[in-house]
C-alpha cells in the first residue's frame, strides 16, 4: 500500500516538473537518433504524435527516425493534455520545427462540439444505439464505443453518464484538428503512438487523405510496428502471421524451426520469465497450487463432470479492436455465457477474471454475476497459478485471449467466441455467429478438436508471434507499463545492444519500403529465409 502511494506521488511530481534525470534521458534519445549518420536523409514531411510520453515510445520514435533518416526541420509534433512539460522538453531537445497543440483547438471549439454531440446522441437511449451511429469520414462507431467505454472504465457504456457527451465532443475535436492540421502541414507520413481511442480518429482521417501512417507499437519486449497505407489495413491490428499467406508457404524445415522457437518461448512464459503485464499477473504473481482435485474440493464438486473454464477479458480494453462482431462488448459475451451455463448442468463452469483487472482496478466478474448460488458455477480462486489451472481443466473458452494459444499448445481444447487474431489457423473451435456460439456452449464441443494437430499449429504460431531472431537475443525491452523503471534500464539495454540495434534499423528501413503491413511478422519471415538459405 505504502509502495503504491509513493509511486503515485513520485509520478505526480515527475508529471509537473522536468527533473535532471529527465533532461538526461532527452539527451540520450537525441544522441541515439544521431548515432547513425550514414542513413540517407528523408526529405518527406512527417507528423509525430508526442502526446504519449513513455520512454519506450521515445526509443521507438528514435529507432524509426534512424531508419527513415528523419530530418527534424521537417517534423511537426502533436502535443496534448498530459505531461505537457515533458512533451515540450522532448520536442525542443529533438529540434522539431513545428508544434501543433491539441488543447488550442479543443478549447476554442469545445462549445460547438458539445452541441453537435448532444444532437448526435439525442436518439441514443441504450449502449447498443452507439454502435449504429453514423459518424464523419465513415469512422467506425465501434471505435467510438470503445473510447467511451475506456473513459468510463466500465463493463458497458452508461449513456446517461455526464462524461459521455464530453468524450463524444472530444471525438469531434480530434476530427476537426486532424482535418485542419493534416491539410495545413500536408505530411507524407504520420507516426502515431496507438491506433485506439482518439488517436485512431487521427489515423483514420490521415489514411482517408492518402497519408501513410506508422504505429511504432511495442509489446512482449519487441518492436511490433504497423504500417497503414490503405483503410483496409486499419483493421489488421495484430502483428501476427496469417495461415494462408504465411503458414502454408513454410517448408517442413521452417515449420520445425518455428515449432522449436515456440516451444522454448512457451516454456519460458509458463515459468514466469516473460515480462508482459498479462503473463506477469498470470504466471509470476500467482503461485497457489492447483489441480482438478483441489478445484473440486474447493467448490464441493463431487460428480464426474468436465470442468470448463471461461477466461474473461478486461471489460474496457478496446473490445472491438480485434474485429468483434458477435457481441456488443465483453460484458454482453460473459452475460450470454453465464446465462447459458446456468442451464447446462452437465458441466462444472469456472469463470476466471482477466489478470489485468487487478492492475486496472474497477469492477470485476463478481460485481455483476452470482457465483455463490449456482452449485455448478464458480469463480476461479485468484491465488491459483495460471499454468496449474490451465492443466487442471478439461476445456477453455476465451474471446480472443492469448490463453487460446497457450492452452492449445498444451493440448487443451479451446473455443473462441468470435474472430480475433488466430481464428484463421483453425486451432480452436471458432463460433462464426452469436447463435452458433450459444449452440456450442450446450454441446460437448471439446470432443470435436484434433488436439495433437492443433498443438503443433499453436506452437508454430507461438514461435512466429512471440519468437525473435537469434541475433536479437538481448534486445528485449521492459514492458511499457513499467514507466519509471524504463528511464534507468533503457540506456543500459541500448549500450549493450549496438549491433542488434543496427540490424533492427536496417530491417525497419527494408520493411518501410516493402508492401508488408507489420514489422515483426516481416522480420521473422526474413529470419526464416536466412535459416533456409544457410541450410541449403
VOGU-3710 file (C-alpha; in Angstrom, 3 decimals, decimal comma):
1> xxxxxxxxxx> 0,000/0,000/0,000  2,742/2,461/1,025  4,733/1,451/-2,056  1,765/2,302/-4,319  1,259/5,693/-2,649  4,952/6,529/-3,035  4,811/5,542/-6,722  1,751/7,760/-7,320  3,334/10,735/-5,562  6,536/10,242/-7,497
11> xxxxxxxxxx> 4,551/10,073/-10,730  2,708/13,304/-9,945  5,948/15,125/-9,215  7,546/13,864/-12,408  4,469/14,908/-14,376  4,741/18,509/-13,201  8,468/19,251/-13,282  11,362/18,469/-15,572  13,893/16,651/-13,434  17,647/16,497/-14,189
21> xxxxxxxxxx> 17,165/12,773/-14,863  14,553/13,560/-17,487  16,796/16,117/-19,180  19,484/13,452/-19,289  17,028/10,973/-20,843  16,001/13,513/-23,510  19,636/13,988/-24,499  20,075/10,206/-24,580  17,246/9,913/-27,129  18,694/12,766/-29,214
31> xxxxxxxxxx> 22,148/11,145/-29,233  20,587/7,771/-30,007  18,876/9,174/-33,111  22,032/10,892/-34,326  24,294/7,851/-33,909  23,676/6,631/-37,452  24,708/9,444/-39,762  25,041/7,160/-42,787  21,303/6,954/-43,394  20,249/8,983/-46,410
41> xxxxxxxxxx> 18,220/11,958/-45,132  14,463/11,692/-45,598  13,050/14,734/-47,368  9,462/13,853/-46,519  7,373/15,950/-44,162  6,463/13,933/-41,098  3,948/14,474/-38,299  4,746/12,756/-34,983  2,468/12,112/-32,021  4,271/13,389/-28,914
51> xxxxxxxxxx> 1,216/13,140/-26,646  2,062/9,707/-25,224  5,106/10,361/-23,082  6,503/6,895/-22,442  10,277/6,172/-22,508  9,903/3,036/-24,631  7,813/5,006/-27,113  10,560/7,633/-27,416  13,040/4,819/-28,056  10,785/3,518/-30,823
61> xxxxxxxxxx> 10,485/7,037/-32,267  14,279/7,124/-32,129  14,863/3,855/-33,933  12,334/4,610/-36,670  13,849/8,095/-37,065  17,225/6,450/-37,629  15,738/4,004/-40,119  13,977/6,715/-42,123  16,686/9,349/-41,794  14,139/11,796/-40,357
71> xxxxxxxxxx> 15,115/15,465/-40,641  13,982/17,343/-37,530  13,347/20,516/-39,539  10,640/18,633/-41,475  8,867/17,252/-38,387  5,661/18,610/-36,883  4,840/17,302/-33,397  1,437/16,944/-31,756  1,238/17,778/-28,055  -1,695/17,091/-25,772
81> xxxxxxxxxx> -3,140/17,403/-22,303  -0,993/15,177/-20,079  2,682/15,613/-19,134  2,939/18,768/-21,231  6,202/19,871/-19,644  7,810/16,592/-20,667  6,311/16,650/-24,166  7,533/20,161/-24,878  11,006/19,495/-23,500  11,470/16,407/-25,678
91> xxxxxxxxxx> 10,264/18,257/-28,783  12,667/21,094/-28,042  15,562/18,682/-27,434  14,929/16,845/-30,702  14,669/20,126/-32,574  11,305/19,515/-34,201  10,479/22,555/-36,295  6,697/22,693/-35,833  4,276/22,089/-32,989  0,508/21,608/-33,038
101> xxxxxxxxxx> -1,204/21,827/-29,662  -4,407/19,807/-29,393  -5,547/21,889/-26,438  -5,668/25,082/-28,503  -8,239/23,689/-30,935  -10,076/21,780/-28,209  -10,616/24,877/-26,075  -11,721/27,056/-28,977  -14,232/24,521/-30,382  -15,473/22,916/-27,173
111> xxxxxxxxxx> -18,940/24,503/-27,024  -19,731/23,838/-30,676  -18,652/20,228/-30,425  -20,690/19,713/-27,263  -23,711/20,987/-29,185  -23,027/18,572/-32,066  -22,545/15,730/-29,580  -25,897/16,406/-27,913  -27,547/16,393/-31,316  -25,853/13,124/-32,290
121> xxxxxxxxxx> -26,796/11,441/-29,003  -30,388/12,691/-28,958  -31,560/9,298/-30,265  -29,233/7,207/-28,057  -31,096/5,518/-25,183  -29,036/2,347/-24,668  -25,455/1,168/-25,289  -26,363/-0,729/-28,489  -27,514/2,546/-30,102  -23,950/3,888/-30,070
131> xxxxxxxxxx> -22,859/1,163/-32,478  -25,434/2,333/-35,005  -24,322/5,972/-35,137  -23,295/7,486/-38,478  -20,036/9,372/-37,993  -17,945/11,763/-40,127  -15,435/10,218/-42,540  -17,390/6,932/-42,057  -15,360/6,392/-38,890  -16,415/3,073/-37,275
141> xxxxxxxxxx> -18,872/3,705/-34,446  -17,436/0,659/-32,644  -14,213/2,598/-32,041  -16,177/5,473/-30,524  -17,961/2,927/-28,322  -14,586/1,611/-27,123  -13,310/5,122/-26,432  -16,343/5,956/-24,263  -16,033/2,584/-22,528  -12,360/3,188/-21,736
151> xxxxxxxxxx> -13,101/6,642/-20,323  -15,868/5,246/-18,111  -13,745/2,208/-17,164  -16,903/0,161/-17,021  -18,229/-3,133/-18,408  -20,628/-1,380/-20,785  -21,444/2,193/-21,698  -23,665/4,242/-19,410  -25,227/6,580/-21,967  -26,583/8,848/-19,207
161> xxxxxxxxxx> -23,231/9,464/-17,525  -22,281/13,153/-17,667  -18,831/12,455/-19,089  -20,226/10,627/-22,136  -21,029/13,790/-24,104  -17,631/15,241/-23,244  -15,963/12,129/-24,663  -18,009/12,438/-27,857  -17,170/16,153/-28,067  -13,510/15,198/-27,726
171> xxxxxxxxxx> -14,022/12,871/-30,694  -15,315/15,757/-32,824  -12,469/17,941/-31,596  -9,935/15,410/-32,828  -11,639/15,131/-36,211  -11,576/18,890/-36,741  -7,968/19,121/-35,517  -6,871/16,264/-37,764  -8,558/17,796/-40,802  -7,126/21,242/-40,112
181> xxxxxxxxxx> -3,549/20,250/-39,356  -3,175/17,486/-41,935  -4,412/19,882/-44,620  -2,245/22,700/-43,301  1,023/20,794/-42,865  0,470/18,134/-45,561  2,705/15,417/-44,085  3,592/12,417/-46,224  3,992/10,218/-43,144  2,104/10,272/-39,835
191> xxxxxxxxxx> 3,691/8,491/-36,858  1,095/7,784/-34,168  1,690/6,064/-30,827  -1,504/3,972/-30,988  -4,477/3,273/-33,202  -7,034/3,136/-30,397  -9,035/5,815/-28,586  -8,866/9,335/-30,008  -5,598/8,542/-31,811  -7,475/6,080/-34,033
201> xxxxxxxxxx> -9,554/9,021/-35,290  -6,422/10,919/-36,283  -5,095/7,827/-38,074  -8,406/7,235/-39,872  -8,551/10,799/-41,203  -4,891/10,641/-42,294  -5,304/7,366/-44,172  -8,502/8,657/-45,804  -6,367/11,553/-47,082  -3,780/9,149/-48,520
211> xxxxxxxxxx> -1,137/9,694/-45,813  0,952/6,655/-44,879  0,696/6,065/-41,135  3,151/4,144/-38,978  2,231/2,935/-35,496  5,526/2,244/-33,638  3,843/-0,096/-31,200  5,767/-2,317/-28,794  4,726/-5,460/-26,959  6,379/-8,531/-25,436
221> xxxxxxxxxx> 9,637/-6,576/-25,401  9,715/-6,293/-29,201  9,094/-3,649/-31,847  5,725/-4,548/-33,357  5,351/-1,658/-35,800  2,288/-1,369/-38,005  2,096/0,447/-41,350  -1,250/1,623/-42,723  -1,347/2,623/-46,395  -4,957/1,736/-47,075
231> xxxxxxxxxx> -8,115/1,912/-44,990  -8,390/-1,900/-45,127  -5,092/-2,105/-43,173  -6,735/-0,155/-40,350  -8,478/-3,314/-39,141  -5,400/-5,572/-39,141  -4,131/-4,575/-35,709  -2,250/-7,681/-34,606  1,278/-8,173/-35,906  0,756/-11,865/-36,489
241> xxxxxxxxxx> 1,224/-14,468/-39,240  -1,747/-15,364/-41,416  -2,488/-19,027/-42,043  -2,937/-18,982/-45,826  -0,475/-16,189/-46,629  2,306/-17,256/-44,275  1,978/-20,731/-42,748  1,101/-22,552/-45,974  4,276/-21,200/-47,581  6,574/-22,802/-44,995
251> xxxxxxxxxx> 8,811/-25,761/-45,728  8,969/-28,635/-43,239  12,336/-27,360/-42,037  10,920/-23,872/-41,436  7,984/-25,331/-39,518  10,428/-27,267/-37,346  12,452/-24,109/-36,628  9,339/-22,163/-35,586  7,989/-25,061/-33,523  11,235/-25,214/-31,536
261> xxxxxxxxxx> 11,189/-21,431/-31,015  7,557/-21,562/-29,883  8,149/-24,448/-27,512  11,073/-22,636/-25,887  9,123/-19,387/-25,553  6,037/-21,040/-24,067  8,137/-22,865/-21,504  9,659/-19,513/-20,542  6,200/-17,893/-20,387  4,703/-20,590/-18,184
271> xxxxxxxxxx> 7,672/-20,458/-15,824  7,123/-16,718/-15,274  10,183/-15,469/-17,157  8,434/-13,214/-19,689  7,763/-9,563/-18,880  4,452/-8,550/-20,486  1,878/-7,419/-17,965  -0,590/-10,254/-18,640  1,930/-13,043/-18,122  3,354/-11,332/-15,030
281> xxxxxxxxxx> -0,028/-11,397/-13,286  -0,897/-14,899/-14,531  2,330/-16,848/-14,203  4,578/-14,830/-11,872  2,461/-13,284/-9,132  0,045/-16,146/-8,600  1,770/-19,149/-7,119  -1,015/-21,106/-5,408  -1,058/-24,830/-6,182  -3,974/-26,059/-8,256
291> xxxxxxxxxx> -5,156/-29,356/-9,774  -8,527/-30,903/-10,617  -8,847/-32,473/-7,140  -8,149/-29,139/-5,428  -10,674/-27,405/-7,705  -13,441/-29,916/-6,996  -12,734/-29,896/-3,264  -12,766/-26,070/-3,196  -16,275/-25,914/-4,657  -17,746/-29,180/-3,408
301> xxxxxxxxxx> -17,985/-30,668/-6,898  -18,377/-34,397/-6,348  -19,695/-35,645/-9,703  -17,590/-36,821/-12,645  -18,271/-33,847/-14,901  -15,845/-31,967/-17,181  -14,545/-28,633/-15,904  -14,771/-25,855/-18,490  -13,078/-22,557/-17,660  -14,234/-19,257/-19,170
311> xxxxxxxxxx> -11,381/-16,734/-19,383  -12,889/-13,246/-19,281  -11,343/-10,224/-20,987  -10,781/-6,868/-19,321  -14,134/-5,072/-19,742  -12,879/-1,808/-21,222  -9,739/-2,881/-23,080  -11,000/-1,846/-26,534  -13,212/-4,905/-27,258  -13,858/-4,081/-30,939
321> xxxxxxxxxx> -10,238/-3,578/-31,890  -9,789/-7,248/-32,825  -12,890/-7,316/-35,016  -15,668/-8,149/-32,535  -18,934/-8,746/-34,366  -20,873/-11,444/-32,474  -21,402/-9,400/-29,299  -21,788/-5,766/-28,262  -18,900/-5,881/-25,786  -17,166/-8,269/-23,392
331> xxxxxxxxxx> -19,951/-7,861/-20,820  -22,546/-8,926/-23,398  -20,446/-12,027/-24,146  -19,963/-13,005/-20,495  -23,653/-12,396/-19,738  -24,710/-14,725/-22,548  -22,124/-17,309/-21,477  -23,186/-17,165/-17,823  -26,907/-17,427/-18,628  -26,295/-20,404/-20,934
341> xxxxxxxxxx> -24,059/-22,038/-18,314  -26,908/-21,780/-15,770  -28,943/-24,113/-17,977  -26,121/-26,549/-18,770  -25,589/-28,571/-15,594  -23,706/-31,339/-17,354  -20,573/-29,221/-16,920  -18,767/-27,597/-13,998  -18,133/-23,985/-15,024  -15,187/-21,944/-13,760
351> xxxxxxxxxx> -15,193/-18,241/-14,645  -11,825/-16,507/-14,487  -11,443/-12,724/-14,281  -8,816/-11,194/-16,556  -5,445/-10,890/-14,774  -5,203/-7,197/-15,670  -8,365/-6,437/-13,662  -6,019/-6,398/-10,685  -3,806/-3,864/-12,448  -6,537/-1,562/-13,771
361> xxxxxxxxxx> -8,786/-1,928/-10,696  -12,503/-1,248/-11,139  -15,325/-3,788/-11,274  -14,681/-7,451/-11,937  -16,794/-10,567/-12,616  -18,119/-10,937/-9,078  -19,568/-7,416/-9,209  -22,007/-8,438/-11,959  -22,771/-12,142/-11,603  -23,778/-14,553/-8,833
371> xxxxxxxxxx> -21,123/-17,206/-8,278  -22,366/-18,297/-4,860  -25,848/-19,676/-5,569  -25,428/-21,973/-8,624  -23,848/-25,223/-7,443  -22,179/-25,947/-10,800  -20,737/-22,444/-11,467  -17,898/-20,806/-9,555  -15,275/-18,094/-9,768  -11,600/-19,030/-10,046
381> xxxxxxxxxx> -9,540/-18,638/-6,892  -7,188/-15,841/-7,971  -4,293/-17,219/-5,910  -4,002/-20,252/-8,202  -1,081/-20,362/-10,595  -2,080/-19,843/-14,218  -0,233/-22,845/-15,649  -1,583/-25,186/-12,971  -5,125/-24,015/-13,667  -4,698/-24,447/-17,409
391> xxxxxxxxxx> -3,544/-28,051/-16,956  -6,344/-28,840/-14,484  -9,415/-28,068/-16,602  -10,962/-30,005/-19,491  -11,566/-27,090/-21,821  -11,149/-23,342/-22,116  -13,357/-20,618/-23,589  -11,961/-17,190/-24,468  -12,925/-14,324/-26,720  -9,520/-13,860/-28,315
401> xxxxxxxxxx> -7,093/-14,019/-25,399  -3,513/-15,291/-25,533  -4,736/-18,220/-23,431  -6,121/-19,644/-26,682  -2,568/-20,146/-27,966  -1,100/-21,123/-24,604  -3,765/-23,738/-23,837  -3,849/-25,251/-27,326  -0,066/-25,691/-27,205  -0,658/-27,756/-24,043
411> xxxxxxxxxx> -3,175/-29,957/-25,907  -6,141/-28,371/-24,174  -9,306/-27,807/-26,251  -10,209/-24,137/-26,760  -13,330/-22,405/-28,050  -13,292/-18,763/-29,153  -16,440/-16,667/-29,180  -15,641/-14,638/-32,286  -12,970/-13,819/-34,813  -9,773/-12,410/-33,387
421> xxxxxxxxxx> -6,161/-12,868/-34,351  -5,696/-16,638/-34,599  -9,136/-17,903/-35,638  -7,945/-18,465/-39,216  -5,399/-21,070/-38,018  -8,177/-23,493/-37,048  -6,605/-24,285/-33,687  -9,769/-23,565/-31,690  -13,474/-24,145/-32,044  -14,488/-20,959/-33,856
431> xxxxxxxxxx> -18,034/-19,664/-33,445  -18,948/-17,699/-36,559  -22,079/-16,111/-35,039  -23,703/-15,351/-31,718  -26,253/-18,109/-32,294  -23,575/-20,667/-33,159  -21,637/-19,781/-30,020  -24,693/-20,276/-27,796  -25,392/-23,597/-29,517  -21,779/-24,707/-28,996
441> xxxxxxxxxx> -21,980/-23,921/-25,269  -24,651/-26,581/-24,930  -22,618/-29,233/-26,797  -19,529/-31,282/-25,988  -17,555/-29,084/-28,382  -14,190/-30,058/-26,874  -14,543/-33,580/-28,310  -14,589/-32,240/-31,878  -10,990/-30,955/-31,967  -7,784/-32,666/-33,110
451> xxxxxxxxxx> -5,667/-31,719/-30,103  -2,395/-33,165/-31,408  -2,561/-31,329/-34,734  -3,737/-28,136/-33,028  -0,841/-28,305/-30,576  1,661/-28,323/-33,429  -0,050/-25,403/-35,179  -0,353/-23,356/-31,969  3,310/-23,905/-31,098  4,395/-22,815/-34,598
461> xxxxxxxxxx> 2,137/-19,774/-34,277  3,669/-19,005/-30,867  7,162/-19,232/-32,327  6,284/-16,806/-35,100  4,251/-14,405/-32,963  6,294/-14,325/-29,738  9,628/-15,529/-31,043  12,542/-13,399/-32,127  15,516/-13,909/-34,441  18,558/-15,474/-32,799
471> xxxxxxxxxx> 20,554/-12,269/-33,402  18,080/-10,363/-31,182  18,673/-12,387/-28,051  19,492/-9,388/-25,826  17,446/-6,633/-27,481  14,328/-7,108/-25,351  12,668/-4,084/-23,770  10,811/-3,821/-20,474  7,028/-3,715/-20,699  5,720/-0,188/-21,425
481> xxxxxxxxxx> 3,635/-0,323/-18,235  6,783/-0,172/-16,056  7,083/3,531/-16,943  9,516/4,862/-14,332  11,790/1,836/-14,309  12,480/2,192/-18,045  14,297/5,524/-17,715  17,106/3,636/-15,953  17,064/0,310/-17,809  16,630/1,513/-21,404
491> xxxxxxxxxx> 20,035/3,274/-21,787  21,749/0,138/-20,466  19,947/-2,072/-22,993  20,892/0,275/-25,836  24,516/0,407/-24,716  24,953/-3,383/-24,774  22,934/-3,985/-27,965  24,568/-1,698/-30,529  24,985/-4,436/-33,162  21,445/-5,674/-32,679
501> xxxxxxxxxx> 20,071/-2,142/-32,998  21,978/-1,577/-36,251  20,418/-4,793/-37,591  16,957/-3,693/-36,428  17,386/-0,258/-38,059  18,321/-1,887/-41,363  15,322/-4,224/-41,223  12,913/-1,379/-40,354  14,184/0,512/-43,396  13,556/-2,536/-45,610
511> xxxxxxxxxx> 10,124/-3,064/-44,065  9,024/0,544/-44,671  9,979/0,180/-48,336  8,157/-3,169/-48,636  4,449/-3,887/-49,022  4,354/-5,699/-45,661  1,929/-4,263/-43,110  3,547/-5,485/-39,879  7,200/-5,305/-38,942  7,595/-8,260/-36,575
521> xxxxxxxxxx> 5,998/-10,740/-38,969  8,197/-9,293/-41,744  11,315/-9,627/-39,574  10,533/-13,240/-38,671  9,952/-14,061/-42,353  13,368/-12,602/-43,192  14,944/-14,646/-40,408  13,242/-17,847/-41,553  14,510/-17,255/-45,106  18,032/-16,711/-43,752
531> xxxxxx> 17,920/-20,041/-41,924  16,595/-21,800/-45,023  19,379/-20,376/-47,196  22,009/-21,426/-44,651  20,691/-24,995/-44,576  20,880/-25,420/-48,384
//
